[in-house]
């Protein structure tokens, strides 16, 4: 009966644990692997899986080695419990041997999956990570006494390398031994304290690892035993900065640190506690007098908070453990529920967030900023320890900044009983990302295309929430480098395949890649000369005046190219010469050689190569009996017309007036009307005008010409 009450209470909790925010740790998936560790006795009938989901779907649980399977249905808002026969996933007596106890769970849509191993007075539950969140390298964390771990293979011919930190009756410490597992097989090991055991696979094949204690007292040698059962996370998700908060209403808790690398320095509130080597563990107490501490490790490490046993840490409570997440692995929302085991009567949640973000944290929709206190040794972070009722609860960060969020864990206390679990973190499914000039390459699946006029540098970086042991870059141009971030210069145009290999514990964990395409741009200056009547219309220009012009064109690769035009427009000339020679002389200037009165034109090229026009109005002075005005003022009362004066022996046949460019603007046959300075009824501009007068002597037929200029003034 107690089992049913326990399941009902706890699995109500699981109903709301499916977190939709992408920043949060997500246990959702469609493919899982699981096995169960020994509980404190060989009682049967206590194994089960629990599935929840947001969508209706079906699923299958299979032991691929034995062929056993069962199906299940998941409905939104409901809990599905699948009882598991001990014969398929549990062996109380197996130790340091291969067993066929691995289960493969698949579903037609995303679900969250949990596993429970229940015995009266001794139980624990773990969330099950989807296959996509598993890895190939792990370090085990347990507490001394009756500790166990089990490895589940998800592929045939999986070669697993195991190194124990202590001697066991089966293997020596610090000596790697190898086992080979097929799909669905498990290797189960037991010992006093298996903390620091390293597990990795050959060829980076993925495995699942579970660890815990069948029955343990915390601290060692004290009273009150309990069972622990947790799935280990891959080493690539371990952190090195932690805010750890003591359990409220308890005298003390224990912090346990297991190092991943040698010379791991452990600092508490800025002071060095100790230095341990890879696979070693160190523990210390955190008391109610220092309810929040800041822990730093110089390299990634596994950190757990352990609730101590009854009578040691307080009347209420018993051993339990909870993973402490790195402070950079914050989430922005979670839904959870406290659960009831007939003994746990007081329930709490501990929350850590940035101090400048406390007003954005809501518990069940309520502002809880008054509950927060700055962490003494890390005041930019604050913590709250709040007692909550039995039932469902939610925590939300209402800010929009991606740099905020929170870390929280929930626990319950009662006489001789306790439970604790993390509400989630962003450690799972936060795989490394490659950045080029601070831009994620996942946003540019076809690579980066850039334009350059010469040498160009790029900054390459990775985004990850764990510390790689090494990052090796291949820039695609024959050069390599290590570290991150790193700047690399390309000296030639072209397409380069860039890759980086990310190593954990000196094995290759992930390879990221992208493509860099560097195409040329041009900055060209053209110097051109045209004549005044011409237009420069090459290279996209259409210009007819001197000046500097800029045009931007696209190359075939899509790069902008700049063309500058320095244009000079050379002048063309249209000049008029008025000349008079005596009868019998020649006019011999500017290419003319004329002896007759008249108007002559020549078309020449200047020294700059532009066409010019030259007009000659030639007059022969052979008769002084004809006189004309050399200046008229149309607006004056006198001298306001172009009068021609001659003696009675002369007859004027035609009078012509031309403007400066040689256009006829006035004609008076027989000098019938003098010019008044107008053209088409409008005053002509002030200036010099040419005249041509044709006349003859009375009784003679030979026409004579008189040319000259008249000045028009106003």
Residue pairs with C-beta under 8 A, 6 or more apart in sequence:
2 120
2 342
3 46
3 118
3 120
5 340
5 342
6 118
6 123
6 339
6 340
6 341
6 342
7 48
7 81
7 116
7 118
9 339
9 340
9 341
10 116
10 125
10 339
11 50
11 79
11 81
11 114
12 79
12 337
12 339
12 392
13 336
13 337
13 338
13 339
13 392
14 50
14 52
14 79
14 112
14 114
14 337
15 52
15 77
15 78
15 79
15 337
16 335
16 336
16 337
16 392
16 394
17 27
17 52
17 112
17 127
17 334
17 335
17 336
17 424
18 27
18 28
18 52
18 53
18 54
18 112
19 25
19 26
19 331
19 333
19 334
19 335
19 424
20 54
21 331
21 332
21 333
23 330
23 331
23 332
23 402
23 405
23 426
24 331
24 332
24 333
24 334
24 424
24 425
24 426
25 329
25 331
25 424
25 425
25 426
25 427
25 428
25 429
26 424
26 428
26 429
27 112
27 113
27 114
27 127
27 128
27 129
27 130
27 424
27 428
28 53
28 110
28 111
28 112
28 130
29 110
29 111
29 113
29 129
29 130
29 131
29 132
29 133
30 106
30 107
30 108
30 109
30 110
30 111
30 130
31 104
31 105
31 106
31 107
31 130
31 131
31 132
32 104
32 105
32 106
32 113
32 128
32 129
32 130
32 131
33 102
33 103
33 104
33 105
33 128
33 131
33 134
33 152
33 154
33 208
34 49
34 89
34 102
34 103
34 105
34 113
34 115
34 128
34 152
34 208
34 210
35 89
35 90
35 101
35 102
35 103
35 150
35 152
35 186
35 188
35 208
35 210
36 47
36 84
36 89
36 90
36 101
36 115
36 117
36 210
36 229
37 117
37 148
37 149
37 150
37 188
37 210
37 211
37 212
37 214
37 229
38 90
38 91
38 92
38 93
38 94
38 148
38 190
38 214
39 46
39 92
39 117
39 118
39 119
39 122
39 123
39 214
39 227
40 119
40 122
40 214
40 215
40 225
40 227
41 92
41 119
41 122
42 92
42 93
43 119
44 86
45 86
46 116
46 117
46 118
46 119
46 123
47 83
47 84
47 85
47 86
47 89
47 90
47 115
47 116
47 117
47 118
48 81
48 82
48 83
48 84
48 115
48 116
48 118
49 61
49 81
49 82
49 84
49 103
49 105
49 113
49 114
49 115
49 116
49 128
50 79
50 80
50 81
50 82
50 113
50 114
50 115
50 116
51 59
51 72
51 74
51 79
51 80
51 82
51 107
51 111
51 112
51 113
51 114
52 74
52 78
52 79
52 80
52 111
52 112
53 74
53 76
53 107
53 109
53 110
53 111
53 112
54 76
54 110
55 74
55 76
55 109
55 110
56 73
56 74
56 75
56 76
56 109
57 73
57 74
57 107
57 108
57 109
57 110
57 111
58 71
58 72
58 73
58 74
58 107
58 108
59 71
59 72
59 73
59 74
59 105
59 106
59 107
59 108
59 111
60 69
60 70
60 71
60 72
60 105
60 106
60 107
61 69
61 70
61 71
61 72
61 82
61 84
61 103
61 104
61 105
62 68
62 69
62 103
62 104
62 105
62 106
63 69
63 88
63 89
63 100
63 101
63 102
63 103
63 104
63 184
64 102
64 104
64 183
64 184
65 100
65 102
65 182
65 183
65 184
65 185
66 88
66 100
66 184
68 85
68 88
70 82
72 80
72 82
73 80
74 80
74 107
74 109
74 111
84 90
84 103
88 101
88 103
89 101
89 102
89 103
90 101
90 117
91 99
91 101
91 188
94 101
94 188
95 148
95 170
95 188
95 189
95 190
96 168
96 169
96 170
96 171
96 188
96 189
96 190
97 187
97 188
98 179
98 181
98 185
98 186
98 187
99 185
99 186
99 187
99 188
100 184
100 185
100 186
101 150
101 186
101 188
102 152
102 153
102 154
102 183
102 184
102 185
102 186
103 184
104 154
104 183
104 184
105 113
105 128
112 127
113 127
113 128
113 130
114 125
114 126
114 127
114 128
115 125
115 126
115 128
115 229
116 123
116 124
116 125
117 123
117 124
117 125
117 227
117 229
119 227
122 215
122 225
122 226
122 227
123 227
123 341
124 212
124 226
124 227
124 228
124 229
124 230
125 229
125 421
126 210
126 229
126 230
126 231
127 231
128 231
129 208
129 231
129 233
129 428
131 154
131 206
131 208
132 429
133 234
133 428
133 429
134 154
134 206
134 207
134 208
134 234
135 206
135 207
135 233
135 234
135 235
135 236
135 237
135 509
136 200
136 201
136 204
136 205
136 206
136 207
136 234
136 507
136 509
137 198
137 199
137 200
137 201
137 234
137 235
137 236
137 504
137 505
137 507
137 509
138 198
138 199
138 200
138 207
138 209
138 232
138 233
138 234
138 235
139 196
139 197
139 198
139 199
139 232
139 235
139 238
139 258
139 260
139 279
139 302
140 149
140 194
140 195
140 196
140 197
140 198
140 199
140 209
140 211
140 232
140 258
141 195
141 211
141 232
141 256
141 258
141 281
141 302
141 304
142 148
142 149
142 193
142 194
142 195
142 211
142 212
142 213
142 228
143 193
143 195
143 213
143 216
143 218
143 220
143 228
143 256
143 306
143 319
143 321
144 192
144 193
144 195
144 216
144 220
145 192
145 193
145 213
145 215
145 216
145 217
145 220
146 190
146 192
146 213
146 214
146 215
146 216
147 190
147 191
147 192
147 193
147 194
147 195
147 211
147 212
147 213
147 216
148 188
148 189
148 190
148 194
148 211
148 212
148 213
148 214
149 188
149 189
149 194
149 197
149 199
149 209
149 210
149 211
149 212
149 232
150 186
150 187
150 188
150 189
150 209
150 210
150 211
151 160
151 162
151 181
151 186
151 187
151 188
151 199
151 207
151 208
151 209
152 184
152 185
152 186
152 207
152 208
152 209
152 210
153 160
153 181
153 182
153 183
153 184
153 185
153 186
153 205
153 207
154 183
154 205
154 206
154 207
154 208
155 183
155 205
155 206
156 182
156 183
157 180
157 182
158 180
158 181
158 182
158 183
158 201
158 205
158 207
159 178
159 179
159 180
159 201
159 202
159 203
159 205
160 178
160 179
160 180
160 181
160 187
160 199
160 200
160 201
160 202
160 207
161 176
161 177
161 178
161 199
161 200
161 201
161 202
162 171
162 176
162 177
162 178
162 179
162 187
162 189
162 197
162 198
162 199
163 174
163 175
163 176
163 177
163 197
163 198
163 279
164 171
164 172
164 173
164 174
164 175
164 191
164 194
164 197
165 173
165 174
165 193
165 194
165 195
165 196
165 197
165 279
165 280
166 173
166 191
166 192
166 193
166 194
167 173
168 189
168 190
168 191
170 189
171 177
179 187
181 187
189 197
190 214
193 281
194 211
195 256
195 258
195 281
196 258
196 259
196 278
196 279
196 280
196 281
197 279
198 278
198 279
198 505
199 207
199 209
200 505
200 507
201 207
204 507
204 508
204 509
208 231
209 231
209 232
210 229
210 230
210 231
210 232
211 230
211 232
212 227
212 228
212 229
212 230
213 227
213 228
214 227
215 225
215 226
215 227
216 225
216 226
216 227
216 228
216 319
217 223
217 224
217 225
217 309
217 319
218 254
218 306
218 307
218 308
218 309
218 312
218 319
218 321
219 254
219 308
219 309
219 312
222 308
222 309
222 311
222 312
223 309
223 310
223 311
223 312
224 309
224 310
224 311
224 318
224 319
224 416
225 319
226 309
226 318
226 319
226 320
226 418
228 319
228 320
228 321
230 321
230 323
233 323
233 427
233 428
235 260
235 300
235 466
235 504
235 505
236 464
236 466
236 504
236 509
236 510
237 427
237 428
237 430
237 465
237 466
238 260
238 300
238 301
238 302
238 326
238 466
239 300
239 301
239 303
239 325
239 326
239 327
239 328
239 329
239 427
239 465
239 466
240 296
240 297
240 298
240 299
240 300
240 301
240 326
240 467
241 294
241 295
241 296
241 297
241 326
241 327
241 328
242 294
242 295
242 296
242 303
242 324
242 325
242 326
242 327
243 292
243 293
243 294
243 295
243 327
243 352
243 375
243 378
243 381
243 383
243 407
244 255
244 286
244 292
244 293
244 294
244 295
244 303
244 305
244 324
245 291
245 292
245 350
245 352
245 383
245 385
246 252
246 253
246 286
246 287
246 288
246 290
246 291
246 292
246 385
247 253
247 305
247 307
247 313
247 317
247 348
247 350
247 385
247 411
247 413
247 420
248 291
248 348
248 350
248 385
248 387
249 314
249 316
249 346
249 348
249 413
250 288
250 307
250 308
250 313
250 314
250 316
250 317
250 413
251 287
251 288
251 308
251 312
251 313
251 314
252 285
252 286
252 287
252 288
252 308
252 312
252 313
253 285
253 286
253 305
253 306
253 307
253 308
253 313
254 283
254 284
254 285
254 286
254 305
254 306
254 308
255 283
255 284
255 285
255 286
255 293
255 295
255 303
255 304
255 305
255 306
255 324
256 281
256 282
256 283
256 303
256 304
256 306
257 264
257 266
257 276
257 281
257 282
257 283
257 295
257 297
257 301
257 302
257 303
258 279
258 280
258 281
258 301
258 302
258 303
259 276
259 277
259 278
259 279
259 280
259 281
259 282
259 297
259 299
259 301
260 278
260 299
260 300
260 301
260 302
260 505
261 278
261 299
261 300
261 469
261 505
262 277
262 278
263 275
263 277
263 298
263 299
264 275
264 276
264 277
264 278
264 280
264 297
264 298
264 299
264 301
265 272
265 274
265 275
265 296
265 297
265 298
266 272
266 273
266 274
266 275
266 276
266 282
266 295
266 296
266 297
266 301
267 273
267 295
267 296
267 297
268 284
268 293
268 294
268 295
269 290
269 293
269 294
269 376
269 377
270 294
270 296
270 377
273 282
273 284
274 282
276 282
283 306
286 293
286 305
290 376
291 383
291 385
292 352
292 373
292 375
292 376
292 383
293 375
293 377
294 375
294 377
294 378
294 381
295 303
297 303
299 467
300 466
300 467
303 323
303 324
304 321
304 322
304 323
304 324
305 321
305 322
305 324
305 409
305 420
306 319
306 320
306 321
307 313
307 317
307 318
307 319
307 320
307 321
307 322
307 411
307 413
307 418
307 420
308 317
308 319
309 317
309 318
309 319
310 316
310 317
310 318
310 415
310 416
314 413
315 415
316 345
316 346
316 413
316 414
316 415
316 418
317 413
317 414
317 417
317 418
318 416
318 417
318 418
319 418
320 411
320 418
320 419
320 420
321 420
322 409
322 411
322 420
322 421
322 422
323 422
324 409
324 422
325 407
325 422
325 425
325 427
326 425
326 427
326 465
327 352
327 381
327 407
328 465
329 407
329 425
329 426
329 427
329 430
329 465
330 353
330 404
330 405
330 406
330 407
330 425
330 426
331 405
331 406
331 407
331 423
331 424
331 425
331 426
332 396
332 397
332 404
332 405
332 406
333 394
333 395
333 396
333 397
334 394
334 395
334 408
334 423
334 424
335 392
335 393
335 394
336 349
336 392
336 393
336 394
336 395
336 410
336 423
337 391
337 392
337 393
338 344
338 347
338 388
338 389
338 390
338 391
338 393
338 410
338 412
339 412
339 419
340 390
340 412
341 412
341 414
341 417
341 419
343 414
343 415
343 416
343 417
344 412
344 413
344 414
344 417
344 418
344 419
345 412
345 413
345 414
346 387
346 412
346 413
346 414
347 387
347 388
347 389
347 390
347 410
347 411
347 412
347 413
348 385
348 386
348 387
348 388
348 410
348 411
348 412
348 413
349 363
349 385
349 386
349 388
349 393
349 395
349 408
349 409
349 410
349 423
350 383
350 384
350 385
350 386
350 408
350 409
350 411
351 361
351 363
351 368
351 372
351 383
351 384
351 386
351 395
351 406
351 407
351 408
352 375
352 381
352 382
352 383
352 406
352 407
352 408
353 360
353 361
353 372
353 381
353 382
353 397
353 404
353 405
353 406
353 407
354 380
354 381
354 382
354 403
354 404
355 372
355 374
355 379
355 380
355 381
355 382
356 380
357 397
357 399
357 401
357 404
357 405
357 406
358 368
358 369
358 372
358 382
358 384
359 367
359 369
360 397
360 398
360 399
360 404
361 367
361 368
361 369
361 372
361 384
361 395
361 396
361 397
361 398
361 406
362 368
362 395
362 396
362 397
362 398
363 386
363 388
363 393
363 394
363 395
364 393
364 394
365 394
365 396
368 384
368 386
371 384
371 385
371 386
372 382
372 383
372 384
373 382
373 383
373 384
374 380
374 381
374 382
375 381
375 382
375 383
395 406
395 408
395 423
397 404
397 405
397 406
405 426
407 422
407 425
408 422
408 423
409 420
409 421
409 422
409 423
410 420
410 421
410 423
411 418
411 419
411 420
411 421
412 418
412 419
412 420
426 465
427 465
430 464
430 465
431 464
431 510
432 462
432 463
432 464
432 502
432 510
432 512
433 440
433 441
433 442
433 462
433 463
433 464
433 512
434 440
434 441
434 442
434 460
434 461
434 462
434 500
434 512
434 513
434 514
435 441
435 459
435 460
435 461
435 462
435 463
435 485
436 444
436 448
436 458
436 459
436 460
436 498
436 514
436 516
437 458
437 459
438 459
438 461
439 448
440 463
441 447
441 448
441 512
441 514
444 514
446 515
447 514
447 515
447 516
447 517
448 514
448 515
448 516
448 517
449 517
449 519
449 557
449 558
450 456
450 516
450 517
450 518
450 519
451 518
451 519
451 520
451 521
451 557
451 558
451 559
451 560
452 493
452 518
452 519
452 520
452 521
453 520
453 521
453 522
453 523
455 489
455 490
455 491
456 489
456 490
456 518
457 487
457 488
457 489
457 490
458 487
458 488
458 489
458 490
458 516
459 485
459 486
459 487
460 473
460 484
460 485
460 486
460 487
460 488
460 498
460 500
461 484
461 485
461 486
462 468
462 471
462 484
462 500
462 502
462 512
464 502
466 504
468 484
468 502
468 503
468 504
468 509
469 503
469 504
469 505
469 506
470 482
470 502
470 503
470 506
471 482
471 483
471 484
471 500
471 501
471 502
471 503
472 480
472 481
472 482
472 500
472 501
472 503
473 480
473 481
473 482
473 486
473 488
473 498
473 499
473 500
474 480
474 498
474 499
474 500
474 501
475 481
475 488
475 490
475 496
475 498
476 496
476 497
476 498
476 499
476 516
477 490
477 492
477 494
477 496
479 488
481 488
484 500
490 496
490 516
490 518
492 518
493 518
493 519
493 520
494 517
494 518
495 515
495 516
495 517
495 518
496 515
496 516
496 517
496 518
497 513
497 515
498 513
498 514
498 515
498 516
499 511
499 512
499 513
500 511
500 512
500 513
501 508
501 510
501 511
502 508
502 509
502 510
502 511
502 512
503 509
519 555
519 557
519 558
519 559
520 555
520 557
520 559
521 555
521 559
521 560
521 561
521 562
522 555
522 561
522 562
522 563
523 561
523 562
523 564
524 561
524 562
524 563
524 564
525 563
525 564
525 565
525 566
526 539
526 563
526 564
526 565
526 566
527 566
527 568
528 536
528 538
528 565
528 566
528 567
528 568
529 567
529 568
529 569
529 570
529 608
530 536
530 544
530 567
530 568
530 569
530 570
531 569
531 570
531 572
531 608
531 609
531 610
531 611
532 569
532 570
532 571
532 572
532 610
533 572
533 611
534 544
534 569
535 542
535 543
535 544
536 542
536 543
536 544
536 565
536 567
537 543
539 551
539 553
539 563
539 565
540 551
540 553
540 563
541 549
541 551
541 565
541 567
543 549
543 565
543 567
544 569
545 567
545 569
546 567
546 568
546 569
547 567
548 564
548 565
548 566
548 567
549 564
549 565
549 567
550 562
550 563
550 564
550 565
551 562
551 563
551 565
552 560
552 561
552 562
552 563
553 560
553 561
553 563
554 560
554 561
555 561
570 606
570 608
570 609
570 610
571 606
571 608
571 610
572 606
572 610
572 611
572 612
573 606
573 612
573 613
573 614
574 612
574 613
574 615
574 661
575 612
575 613
575 614
575 615
576 614
576 615
576 616
576 617
576 660
576 661
576 662
576 690
577 589
577 590
577 614
577 615
577 616
577 617
578 617
578 619
578 690
578 707
578 708
578 709
579 587
579 589
579 616
579 617
579 618
579 619
580 618
580 619
580 620
580 621
580 707
580 708
581 587
581 595
581 618
581 619
581 620
581 621
582 620
582 621
582 622
583 620
583 621
583 622
584 595
585 595
585 620
586 593
586 594
586 595
587 593
587 594
587 595
587 616
587 618
590 602
590 614
590 616
591 602
591 604
591 614
592 600
592 602
592 616
592 618
594 600
594 616
594 618
595 620
596 618
596 620
597 618
597 619
597 620
597 704
597 705
597 706
597 707
598 618
598 705
599 615
599 616
599 617
599 618
599 662
599 692
599 707
600 615
600 616
600 618
601 613
601 614
601 615
601 616
602 613
602 614
602 616
603 611
603 612
603 613
603 614
604 611
604 612
604 614
605 611
605 612
606 612
615 662
617 690
617 692
617 707
617 708
618 707
619 705
619 706
619 707
619 708
620 704
620 705
622 704
623 650
623 697
623 704
625 646
625 647
625 649
625 650
626 644
626 645
626 646
626 650
626 652
626 693
626 695
626 706
627 644
627 645
627 646
628 642
628 643
628 644
628 645
628 691
628 693
628 706
628 708
628 710
629 639
629 642
629 643
629 710
630 708
630 709
630 710
630 711
631 639
631 710
631 711
631 712
631 713
632 639
632 640
632 641
632 642
632 675
632 677
632 710
632 711
632 712
632 713
633 639
633 640
633 713
633 714
634 640
634 641
634 676
634 677
634 678
634 683
634 712
634 714
635 714
640 676
640 677
641 674
641 675
641 676
641 677
642 655
642 657
642 674
642 675
642 676
642 677
642 691
642 710
643 674
644 652
644 655
644 671
644 674
644 693
646 652
646 695
648 698
649 697
649 698
650 695
650 696
650 697
650 698
651 695
651 696
651 697
651 698
652 670
652 671
652 693
652 694
652 695
653 669
653 670
653 694
653 695
653 696
653 703
654 667
654 668
654 669
654 670
654 692
654 693
654 694
655 666
655 667
655 668
655 671
655 675
655 691
655 692
655 693
655 694
656 664
656 666
656 667
656 691
656 692
656 693
657 664
657 665
657 666
657 667
657 675
657 689
657 690
657 691
657 710
658 664
658 665
658 689
658 690
658 691
658 692
659 665
659 684
659 687
659 689
659 690
660 687
660 688
660 689
660 690
662 690
665 679
665 684
665 689
666 675
666 679
668 674
668 675
677 683
677 684
677 712
678 684
683 714
684 712
685 712
686 712
686 713
686 714
687 711
687 712
688 709
688 710
688 711
688 712
689 709
689 710
689 711
689 712
690 707
690 708
690 709
691 706
691 707
691 708
691 709
691 710
692 705
692 706
692 707
693 705
693 706
693 707
694 703
694 704
694 705
695 703
695 704
695 706
696 702
696 703
696 704
697 704
